[in-house]
Amino acid sequence: MEIQAKECCVEGYPQALLASALGADRVELCENLAEGGTTPSYGAVKLSVELLSAKVSVMLRPRGGNFVYTQDEYRCMREDLTALKALQPDGFVFGFLREDDQLERERIREFVALADPIPVTFHMAFNRVPDQREAIDFLAEVGVKRILTSGLDGKAPDHLALLRELIYYAGDRIIVMPGAGIRADNLLEIHKSLQAKEYHGTKIV
């Protein structure tokens, strides 16, 4: 299987512009990558959508840290989604968990519906979910387009066997996109092992 998309995780518009010029098929546009990525500015999203040749997926995350959010944080994310949706990006990226690391199903359903028809990626919060196959079933059922995961905490190259299992289990229902530790210089070797459709990384191009 040929690689269908290389997604480059970037911080702000200048990095997005560079990644697009270097051949990224899609950028995941964030701020604060040292915190794992947070919601980018309206201006960064607007310029990226208008000027990049690459597709643009937008992170929705109000802070670093865990993926268990307060009611006020959810309110902020709703407002961000509504404002940024008007710019017509190619995707939104988020992940919501409960205190026990189970999926926060009600919120996931809500935000998938709010984003519609813009596709949604469930991000690395997936690494922490205890039953990942059941999570794949749910996320595919509610219309999530792809899951970004390294398998477990750490780097994707350390969890190739698990990632192969997840990719096979997901089949054509939902895209499992390996990320973390995937670079331009090891991508082809990893692809030989995983045969995923899409890959993600900060240095993938």
Phi and psi in degrees as GROMACS dihedral restraints (atoms count N, CA, C in turn):
[ dihedral_restraints ]
;  ai    aj    ak    al  type     phi  dphi    fc
    3     4     5     6     1   -77.3    20    10
    4     5     6     7     1   151.5    20    10
    6     7     8     9     1   -69.9    20    10
    7     8     9    10     1   125.6    20    10
    9    10    11    12     1   -91.1    20    10
   10    11    12    13     1   -26.2    20    10
   12    13    14    15     1  -156.5    20    10
   13    14    15    16     1   134.8    20    10
   15    16    17    18     1  -109.4    20    10
   16    17    18    19     1   115.4    20    10
   18    19    20    21     1  -103.2    20    10
   19    20    21    22     1   125.0    20    10
   21    22    23    24     1  -104.3    20    10
   22    23    24    25     1   123.7    20    10
   24    25    26    27     1   -81.3    20    10
   25    26    27    28     1   123.5    20    10
   27    28    29    30     1  -131.6    20    10
   28    29    30    31     1   157.8    20    10
   30    31    32    33     1  -112.9    20    10
   31    32    33    34     1   102.3    20    10
   33    34    35    36     1    84.1    20    10
   34    35    36    37     1   171.1    20    10
   36    37    38    39     1   -64.8    20    10
   37    38    39    40     1   -44.5    20    10
   39    40    41    42     1   -58.4    20    10
   40    41    42    43     1   -41.8    20    10
   42    43    44    45     1   -67.0    20    10
   43    44    45    46     1   -36.9    20    10
   45    46    47    48     1   -62.2    20    10
   46    47    48    49     1   -43.4    20    10
   48    49    50    51     1   -61.3    20    10
   49    50    51    52     1   -43.6    20    10
   51    52    53    54     1   -65.4    20    10
   52    53    54    55     1   -45.5    20    10
   54    55    56    57     1   -60.4    20    10
   55    56    57    58     1   -41.6    20    10
   57    58    59    60     1   -62.6    20    10
   58    59    60    61     1   -42.7    20    10
   60    61    62    63     1   -65.1    20    10
   61    62    63    64     1   -30.8    20    10
   63    64    65    66     1   -82.0    20    10
   64    65    66    67     1    -6.1    20    10
   66    67    68    69     1   111.9    20    10
   67    68    69    70     1    12.1    20    10
   69    70    71    72     1   -63.4    20    10
   70    71    72    73     1   137.8    20    10
   72    73    74    75     1   -78.1    20    10
   73    74    75    76     1   -29.7    20    10
   75    76    77    78     1  -150.6    20    10
   76    77    78    79     1   146.6    20    10
   78    79    80    81     1  -112.1    20    10
   79    80    81    82     1   143.4    20    10
   81    82    83    84     1   -98.8    20    10
   82    83    84    85     1   107.6    20    10
   84    85    86    87     1   -88.9    20    10
   85    86    87    88     1   120.7    20    10
   87    88    89    90     1  -134.7    20    10
   88    89    90    91     1   176.5    20    10
   90    91    92    93     1  -123.4    20    10
   91    92    93    94     1   167.1    20    10
   93    94    95    96     1    54.1    20    10
   94    95    96    97     1    56.0    20    10
   96    97    98    99     1   -63.5    20    10
   97    98    99   100     1   -25.7    20    10
   99   100   101   102     1   -62.7    20    10
  100   101   102   103     1   -23.3    20    10
  102   103   104   105     1   -96.8    20    10
  103   104   105   106     1     7.4    20    10
  105   106   107   108     1    93.8    20    10
  106   107   108   109     1     1.6    20    10
  108   109   110   111     1    99.2    20    10
  109   110   111   112     1   126.6    20    10
  111   112   113   114     1  -129.9    20    10
  112   113   114   115     1   176.3    20    10
  114   115   116   117     1   -60.4    20    10
  115   116   117   118     1   128.5    20    10
  117   118   119   120     1   -77.0    20    10
  118   119   120   121     1   169.5    20    10
  120   121   122   123     1   -73.3    20    10
  121   122   123   124     1   156.9    20    10
  123   124   125   126     1   -56.7    20    10
  124   125   126   127     1   -43.9    20    10
  126   127   128   129     1   -62.7    20    10
  127   128   129   130     1   -40.8    20    10
  129   130   131   132     1   -64.2    20    10
  130   131   132   133     1   -40.2    20    10
  132   133   134   135     1   -67.4    20    10
  133   134   135   136     1   -44.6    20    10
  135   136   137   138     1   -59.9    20    10
  136   137   138   139     1   -49.7    20    10
  138   139   140   141     1   -64.9    20    10
  139   140   141   142     1   -40.3    20    10
  141   142   143   144     1   -64.3    20    10
  142   143   144   145     1   -45.7    20    10
  144   145   146   147     1   -63.5    20    10
  145   146   147   148     1   -40.1    20    10
  147   148   149   150     1   -76.3    20    10
  148   149   150   151     1   -33.8    20    10
  150   151   152   153     1  -115.0    20    10
  151   152   153   154     1   -16.9    20    10
  153   154   155   156     1   -84.9    20    10
  154   155   156   157     1   145.9    20    10
  156   157   158   159     1   -79.2    20    10
  157   158   159   160     1   -27.6    20    10
  159   160   161   162     1   -73.1    20    10
  160   161   162   163     1   154.7    20    10
  162   163   164   165     1   -71.4    20    10
  163   164   165   166     1   159.7    20    10
  165   166   167   168     1  -128.3    20    10
  166   167   168   169     1   115.8    20    10
  168   169   170   171     1  -105.1    20    10
  169   170   171   172     1   139.7    20    10
  171   172   173   174     1  -113.2    20    10
  172   173   174   175     1   125.7    20    10
  174   175   176   177     1   -70.4    20    10
  175   176   177   178     1   135.2    20    10
  177   178   179   180     1  -115.9    20    10
  178   179   180   181     1   100.3    20    10
  180   181   182   183     1  -159.0    20    10
  181   182   183   184     1   118.9    20    10
  183   184   185   186     1   -80.0    20    10
  184   185   186   187     1   -14.1    20    10
  186   187   188   189     1  -164.8    20    10
  187   188   189   190     1   167.3    20    10
  189   190   191   192     1   -77.5    20    10
  190   191   192   193     1  -171.2    20    10
  192   193   194   195     1    92.6    20    10
  193   194   195   196     1  -149.2    20    10
  195   196   197   198     1   -78.3    20    10
  196   197   198   199     1  -175.8    20    10
  198   199   200   201     1  -115.0    20    10
  199   200   201   202     1    25.1    20    10
  201   202   203   204     1  -105.6    20    10
  202   203   204   205     1   114.1    20    10
  204   205   206   207     1  -111.0    20    10
  205   206   207   208     1   151.6    20    10
  207   208   209   210     1   -81.6    20    10
  208   209   210   211     1   168.7    20    10
  210   211   212   213     1   -59.6    20    10
  211   212   213   214     1   -40.8    20    10
  213   214   215   216     1   -65.5    20    10
  214   215   216   217     1   -37.6    20    10
  216   217   218   219     1   -66.3    20    10
  217   218   219   220     1   -39.6    20    10
  219   220   221   222     1   -62.7    20    10
  220   221   222   223     1   -38.8    20    10
  222   223   224   225     1   -60.9    20    10
  223   224   225   226     1   -43.2    20    10
  225   226   227   228     1   -61.9    20    10
  226   227   228   229     1   -43.1    20    10
  228   229   230   231     1   -66.2    20    10
  229   230   231   232     1   -36.5    20    10
  231   232   233   234     1   -61.5    20    10
  232   233   234   235     1   -44.8    20    10
  234   235   236   237     1   -63.5    20    10
  235   236   237   238     1   -42.1    20    10
  237   238   239   240     1   -61.7    20    10
  238   239   240   241     1   -45.4    20    10
  240   241   242   243     1   -61.1    20    10
  241   242   243   244     1   -45.2    20    10
  243   244   245   246     1   -61.5    20    10
  244   245   246   247     1   -44.9    20    10
  246   247   248   249     1   -67.6    20    10
  247   248   249   250     1   -43.3    20    10
  249   250   251   252     1   -77.0    20    10
  250   251   252   253     1   -27.1    20    10
  252   253   254   255     1   -60.7    20    10
  253   254   255   256     1   -33.0    20    10
  255   256   257   258     1   -63.1    20    10
  256   257   258   259     1   -21.5    20    10
  258   259   260   261     1   -82.8    20    10
  259   260   261   262     1    -8.2    20    10
  261   262   263   264     1    59.7    20    10
  262   263   264   265     1    55.6    20    10
  264   265   266   267     1   -68.0    20    10
  265   266   267   268     1   174.0    20    10
  267   268   269   270     1   -89.0    20    10
  268   269   270   271     1    -9.0    20    10
  270   271   272   273     1  -175.3    20    10
  271   272   273   274     1   160.9    20    10
  273   274   275   276     1  -120.9    20    10
  274   275   276   277     1   150.9    20    10
  276   277   278   279     1  -128.5    20    10
  277   278   279   280     1   124.4    20    10
  279   280   281   282     1  -157.1    20    10
  280   281   282   283     1   172.0    20    10
  282   283   284   285     1  -161.3    20    10
  283   284   285   286     1   127.7    20    10
  285   286   287   288     1  -123.9    20    10
  286   287   288   289     1   128.9    20    10
  288   289   290   291     1  -125.0    20    10
  289   290   291   292     1   161.0    20    10
  291   292   293   294     1   -91.5    20    10
  292   293   294   295     1   176.2    20    10
  294   295   296   297     1   -59.8    20    10
  295   296   297   298     1   -28.7    20    10
  297   298   299   300     1   -91.6    20    10
  298   299   300   301     1    12.2    20    10
  300   301   302   303     1    71.5    20    10
  301   302   303   304     1     8.7    20    10
  303   304   305   306     1   -74.4    20    10
  304   305   306   307     1   157.4    20    10
  306   307   308   309     1   -60.7    20    10
  307   308   309   310     1   139.7    20    10
  309   310   311   312     1   -86.7    20    10
  310   311   312   313     1    83.5    20    10
  312   313   314   315     1   -63.2    20    10
  313   314   315   316     1   -43.2    20    10
  315   316   317   318     1   -60.1    20    10
  316   317   318   319     1   -43.9    20    10
  318   319   320   321     1   -69.7    20    10
  319   320   321   322     1   -37.9    20    10
  321   322   323   324     1   -61.7    20    10
  322   323   324   325     1   -47.1    20    10
  324   325   326   327     1   -57.1    20    10
  325   326   327   328     1   -45.2    20    10
  327   328   329   330     1   -60.3    20    10
  328   329   330   331     1   -46.3    20    10
  330   331   332   333     1   -75.8    20    10
  331   332   333   334     1   -31.5    20    10
  333   334   335   336     1   -61.5    20    10
  334   335   336   337     1   -42.7    20    10
  336   337   338   339     1   -66.8    20    10
  337   338   339   340     1   -41.0    20    10
  339   340   341   342     1   -64.4    20    10
  340   341   342   343     1   -36.1    20    10
  342   343   344   345     1   -75.7    20    10
  343   344   345   346     1   -29.1    20    10
  345   346   347   348     1   -48.1    20    10
  346   347   348   349     1   133.7    20    10
  348   349   350   351     1   -92.2    20    10
  349   350   351   352     1    11.9    20    10
  351   352   353   354     1   -76.6    20    10
  352   353   354   355     1   129.0    20    10
  354   355   356   357     1   -69.4    20    10
  355   356   357   358     1   157.1    20    10
  357   358   359   360     1  -122.4    20    10
  358   359   360   361     1   139.0    20    10
  360   361   362   363     1  -110.0    20    10
  361   362   363   364     1   131.8    20    10
  363   364   365   366     1   -91.1    20    10
  364   365   366   367     1   123.3    20    10
  366   367   368   369     1   -88.9    20    10
  367   368   369   370     1  -162.1    20    10
  369   370   371   372     1   -59.3    20    10
  370   371   372   373     1    -8.8    20    10
  372   373   374   375     1   -54.8    20    10
  373   374   375   376     1   -24.9    20    10
  375   376   377   378     1   -57.1    20    10
  376   377   378   379     1   -30.9    20    10
  378   379   380   381     1   -56.6    20    10
  379   380   381   382     1   -28.9    20    10
  381   382   383   384     1   -91.3    20    10
  382   383   384   385     1    -8.8    20    10
  384   385   386   387     1   -71.8    20    10
  385   386   387   388     1   129.6    20    10
  387   388   389   390     1   -63.2    20    10
  388   389   390   391     1   -45.9    20    10
  390   391   392   393     1  -109.3    20    10
  391   392   393   394     1    92.0    20    10
  393   394   395   396     1   -73.6    20    10
  394   395   396   397     1   -30.2    20    10
  396   397   398   399     1   -67.7    20    10
  397   398   399   400     1   -43.4    20    10
  399   400   401   402     1   -63.2    20    10
  400   401   402   403     1   -36.7    20    10
  402   403   404   405     1   -65.1    20    10
  403   404   405   406     1   -39.9    20    10
  405   406   407   408     1   -59.4    20    10
  406   407   408   409     1   -44.4    20    10
  408   409   410   411     1   -56.2    20    10
  409   410   411   412     1   -48.8    20    10
  411   412   413   414     1   -66.2    20    10
  412   413   414   415     1   -48.9    20    10
  414   415   416   417     1   -62.7    20    10
  415   416   417   418     1   -38.4    20    10
  417   418   419   420     1   -65.6    20    10
  418   419   420   421     1   -40.2    20    10
  420   421   422   423     1   -64.1    20    10
  421   422   423   424     1   -38.3    20    10
  423   424   425   426     1   -87.8    20    10
  424   425   426   427     1    -0.8    20    10
  426   427   428   429     1   100.1    20    10
  427   428   429   430     1    13.3    20    10
  429   430   431   432     1   -65.7    20    10
  430   431   432   433     1   137.8    20    10
  432   433   434   435     1   -81.8    20    10
  433   434   435   436     1   -41.4    20    10
  435   436   437   438     1  -150.7    20    10
  436   437   438   439     1   160.9    20    10
  438   439   440   441     1  -120.3    20    10
  439   440   441   442     1   124.7    20    10
  441   442   443   444     1   -93.8    20    10
  442   443   444   445     1   122.5    20    10
  444   445   446   447     1  -154.8    20    10
  445   446   447   448     1   150.0    20    10
  447   448   449   450     1  -101.6    20    10
  448   449   450   451     1     8.6    20    10
  450   451   452   453     1    94.5    20    10
  451   452   453   454     1   -67.3    20    10
  453   454   455   456     1  -134.0    20    10
  454   455   456   457     1   179.6    20    10
  456   457   458   459     1   -57.3    20    10
  457   458   459   460     1   141.8    20    10
  459   460   461   462     1   114.2    20    10
  460   461   462   463     1  -152.1    20    10
  462   463   464   465     1  -103.1    20    10
  463   464   465   466     1   145.9    20    10
  465   466   467   468     1   -56.2    20    10
  466   467   468   469     1   -41.0    20    10
  468   469   470   471     1   -60.3    20    10
  469   470   471   472     1   -17.9    20    10
  471   472   473   474     1   -85.4    20    10
  472   473   474   475     1    -6.5    20    10
  474   475   476   477     1  -132.8    20    10
  475   476   477   478     1    38.2    20    10
  477   478   479   480     1   -63.6    20    10
  478   479   480   481     1   -39.5    20    10
  480   481   482   483     1   -62.6    20    10
  481   482   483   484     1   -44.0    20    10
  483   484   485   486     1   -64.6    20    10
  484   485   486   487     1   -43.5    20    10
  486   487   488   489     1   -61.9    20    10
  487   488   489   490     1   -40.1    20    10
  489   490   491   492     1   -58.4    20    10
  490   491   492   493     1   -43.8    20    10
  492   493   494   495     1   -62.1    20    10
  493   494   495   496     1   -43.3    20    10
  495   496   497   498     1   -67.2    20    10
  496   497   498   499     1   -41.3    20    10
  498   499   500   501     1   -62.5    20    10
  499   500   501   502     1   -44.0    20    10
  501   502   503   504     1   -64.7    20    10
  502   503   504   505     1   -43.4    20    10
  504   505   506   507     1   -64.3    20    10
  505   506   507   508     1   -40.4    20    10
  507   508   509   510     1   -67.8    20    10
  508   509   510   511     1   -34.2    20    10
  510   511   512   513     1    57.1    20    10
  511   512   513   514     1  -134.1    20    10
  513   514   515   516     1   -94.7    20    10
  514   515   516   517     1     6.9    20    10
  516   517   518   519     1   -75.2    20    10
  517   518   519   520     1   -36.4    20    10
  519   520   521   522     1  -158.1    20    10
  520   521   522   523     1   145.7    20    10
  522   523   524   525     1   -83.1    20    10
  523   524   525   526     1   125.4    20    10
  525   526   527   528     1   -96.5    20    10
  526   527   528   529     1   113.9    20    10
  528   529   530   531     1  -107.5    20    10
  529   530   531   532     1   104.3    20    10
  531   532   533   534     1   -64.8    20    10
  532   533   534   535     1   142.5    20    10
  534   535   536   537     1  -153.5    20    10
  535   536   537   538     1   166.3    20    10
  537   538   539   540     1    86.3    20    10
  538   539   540   541     1   112.3    20    10
  540   541   542   543     1    81.7    20    10
  541   542   543   544     1     7.5    20    10
  543   544   545   546     1   -99.7    20    10
  544   545   546   547     1   121.3    20    10
  546   547   548   549     1  -126.4    20    10
  547   548   549   550     1   169.4    20    10
  549   550   551   552     1   -57.8    20    10
  550   551   552   553     1   -32.3    20    10
  552   553   554   555     1   -87.1    20    10
  553   554   555   556     1    -7.9    20    10
  555   556   557   558     1  -124.2    20    10
  556   557   558   559     1     1.6    20    10
  558   559   560   561     1   -60.0    20    10
  559   560   561   562     1   -47.6    20    10
  561   562   563   564     1   -65.6    20    10
  562   563   564   565     1   -38.3    20    10
  564   565   566   567     1   -64.1    20    10
  565   566   567   568     1   -43.1    20    10
  567   568   569   570     1   -65.5    20    10
  568   569   570   571     1   -38.5    20    10
  570   571   572   573     1   -64.2    20    10
  571   572   573   574     1   -35.3    20    10
  573   574   575   576     1   -57.9    20    10
  574   575   576   577     1   -35.9    20    10
  576   577   578   579     1   -80.4    20    10
  577   578   579   580     1   -40.2    20    10
  579   580   581   582     1   -98.3    20    10
  580   581   582   583     1   -35.0    20    10
  582   583   584   585     1    54.4    20    10
  583   584   585   586     1    40.9    20    10
  585   586   587   588     1   -77.9    20    10
  586   587   588   589     1   160.2    20    10
  588   589   590   591     1   -79.2    20    10
  589   590   591   592     1   -34.9    20    10
  591   592   593   594     1  -137.5    20    10
  592   593   594   595     1   152.5    20    10
  594   595   596   597     1  -136.6    20    10
  595   596   597   598     1   157.5    20    10
  597   598   599   600     1  -135.8    20    10
  598   599   600   601     1   141.5    20    10
  600   601   602   603     1  -177.4    20    10
  601   602   603   604     1   160.7    20    10
  603   604   605   606     1   -79.1    20    10
  604   605   606   607     1   -19.4    20    10
  606   607   608   609     1  -127.0    20    10
  607   608   609   610     1    36.0    20    10
  609   610   611   612     1   -80.1    20    10
  610   611   612   613     1   -14.2    20    10
